[in-house]
Amino acid sequence: MPIFNLDREAHRQRTTLAGRGEDQVFDNDEHLYRRIPRKWTFSGRVVPPLMIPLKLGVSVNRSKYSEPQDVLERECCDGNDRTDCVVLDIYVRDIPREITSADGRVYRFSPVHRPRETCYAHSEVWSVEVSDRSGEHVEPPKNVRDQFRALLAQRLHARPVLEFTPIELE
């Protein structure tokens, strides 16, 4: 079974929920790690239109509770092998704050800590329609999703993806 963290005990302590609750305080300089297929990259950079699909809350790990390679470990991948992936490093400040749709609705974007039993750092980038008081993630219209991707691509265009070599355990 391939792994990415040699210190399994430190990895387990970082990733296990262990009774910890949500932490919704994100610093603008905090990193968010997103795994993407290696085939979405060219010369060590992500192909911008494919950068982040924006539906059901984009899944990321936050650096406050995670190392970049944790997003590739089975515990944070629902048990799946992700040796074919690389890691996109996004700062919280890279996320566009608000985008207005063609029909005038305003969508606000932010990370939300959504820990899982085996992946405490798990978070999602949510889109909330400002006029909707529920505070729940809603998928914005296509023109907003396109603007979101374009703005994020501008901010990340020169940033290389992070690549990790899996280690085979006997």
C-alpha positions in Angstrom: 0.0 0.0 0.0 1.5 3.4 -1.0 1.8 6.1 1.6 3.1 9.7 1.6 3.9 10.3 5.3 6.7 8.2 6.8 5.8 9.3 10.4 2.5 7.4 10.6 2.0 8.4 14.3 2.3 12.1 13.6 0.0 11.6 10.5 -2.6 9.8 12.6 -2.5 12.5 15.3 -3.0 15.2 12.7 -5.8 13.5 10.8 -7.9 11.7 13.4 -11.0 13.6 14.6 -10.4 12.4 18.2 -13.3 14.4 19.7 -12.1 17.8 18.2 -14.8 20.1 17.0 -15.0 22.4 14.0 -12.7 25.4 13.8 -14.2 28.1 11.5 -11.4 30.7 12.1 -9.3 30.8 8.9 -6.3 33.2 8.5 -5.9 34.8 5.1 -2.3 33.3 5.0 -3.5 29.8 5.7 -2.9 27.3 2.9 -5.7 25.1 1.5 -4.5 21.9 -0.2 -6.5 20.4 -3.0 -5.6 17.2 -4.8 -6.0 17.1 -8.6 -5.2 14.5 -11.2 -1.6 14.9 -12.5 -3.1 14.8 -16.0 -4.6 18.3 -15.3 -1.2 19.8 -15.2 1.3 20.9 -17.8 4.9 21.7 -17.0 4.2 21.6 -13.3 1.3 24.0 -13.4 -2.4 23.3 -13.4 -4.4 23.8 -16.6 -6.6 26.8 -15.5 -10.0 25.8 -16.8 -9.9 22.5 -14.9 -8.6 24.1 -11.7 -11.5 23.7 -9.3 -14.9 22.2 -10.1 -17.3 24.3 -8.1 -20.1 22.0 -6.9 -21.2 20.5 -3.6 -18.5 22.5 -1.8 -14.9 22.1 -3.1 -13.0 19.7 -0.9 -9.7 20.9 0.5 -7.5 20.3 3.6 -6.4 23.2 5.7 -2.7 23.7 6.6 -3.6 24.5 10.2 -4.2 20.8 10.7 -2.5 19.2 7.7 0.6 18.7 5.7 0.1 19.0 1.9 0.6 15.3 1.2 -2.2 14.4 3.7 -4.7 15.0 0.9 -3.2 12.1 -1.0 -3.4 9.6 1.9 -6.2 7.0 1.9 -7.6 8.4 5.2 -8.4 11.7 3.5 -9.4 10.1 0.2 -12.3 7.9 1.4 -9.9 4.9 1.2 -9.0 5.5 -2.5 -5.5 5.4 -4.0 -4.5 8.9 -5.2 -0.9 8.2 -6.4 -2.0 9.7 -9.7 -2.6 13.1 -8.1 -0.6 16.2 -7.3 -1.4 18.9 -4.8 -2.6 22.5 -5.5 -1.6 25.0 -2.9 -4.1 27.8 -2.4 -4.0 30.5 0.1 -7.3 31.5 1.8 -6.7 35.0 0.4 -6.7 33.6 -3.2 -10.3 32.7 -3.0 -12.5 35.4 -4.6 -14.7 36.9 -1.9 -17.8 37.9 -3.8 -19.1 37.6 -7.3 -22.3 39.1 -8.7 -24.2 36.9 -11.2 -25.7 38.2 -14.5 -29.1 38.5 -12.8 -27.7 40.6 -9.9 -27.5 38.0 -7.2 -24.3 38.2 -5.0 -22.4 35.1 -4.1 -19.9 35.0 -1.3 -17.1 32.4 -1.2 -15.2 31.2 1.9 -13.6 28.0 3.4 -15.7 26.1 5.9 -14.1 23.5 8.2 -16.0 20.2 7.8 -13.9 17.6 9.7 -14.3 13.9 9.0 -13.5 11.0 11.4 -10.3 10.2 9.6 -9.5 13.6 8.1 -9.8 16.4 10.7 -8.4 19.0 8.3 -11.1 18.4 5.7 -12.8 21.6 4.7 -14.8 22.9 1.8 -14.9 26.1 -0.2 -18.5 27.2 0.0 -20.6 29.5 -2.1 -23.4 31.3 -0.3 -26.0 33.5 -1.9 -25.9 36.6 0.2 -29.7 37.1 0.1 -30.2 33.5 1.4 -30.1 33.6 5.2 -29.6 29.8 5.6 -25.8 30.1 5.2 -25.7 26.8 3.4 -23.6 26.1 0.3 -25.5 26.7 -3.0 -24.1 26.0 -6.4 -23.9 29.3 -8.2 -24.9 29.8 -11.8 -22.4 29.0 -14.6 -21.4 32.6 -15.2 -20.4 32.9 -11.5 -18.5 29.6 -11.5 -16.6 30.7 -14.7 -15.7 34.0 -13.0 -14.6 32.2 -9.9 -12.3 29.9 -11.9 -10.9 32.8 -13.9 -10.1 34.9 -10.8 -8.5 31.9 -9.0 -6.5 31.0 -12.2 -5.1 34.6 -12.3 -4.0 34.3 -8.7 -2.4 30.8 -9.1 -1.1 31.0 -12.6 2.6 31.0 -11.6 2.4 28.7 -8.6 3.6 25.2 -9.2 1.7 22.2 -8.0 3.3 20.1 -5.2 4.4 16.6 -6.2 5.0 13.8 -3.7 6.5 10.4 -4.4 4.6 7.6 -2.8 6.4 5.2 -0.5 5.5 1.5 -0.8 4.9 -0.3 2.4 5.5 -4.0 2.5 
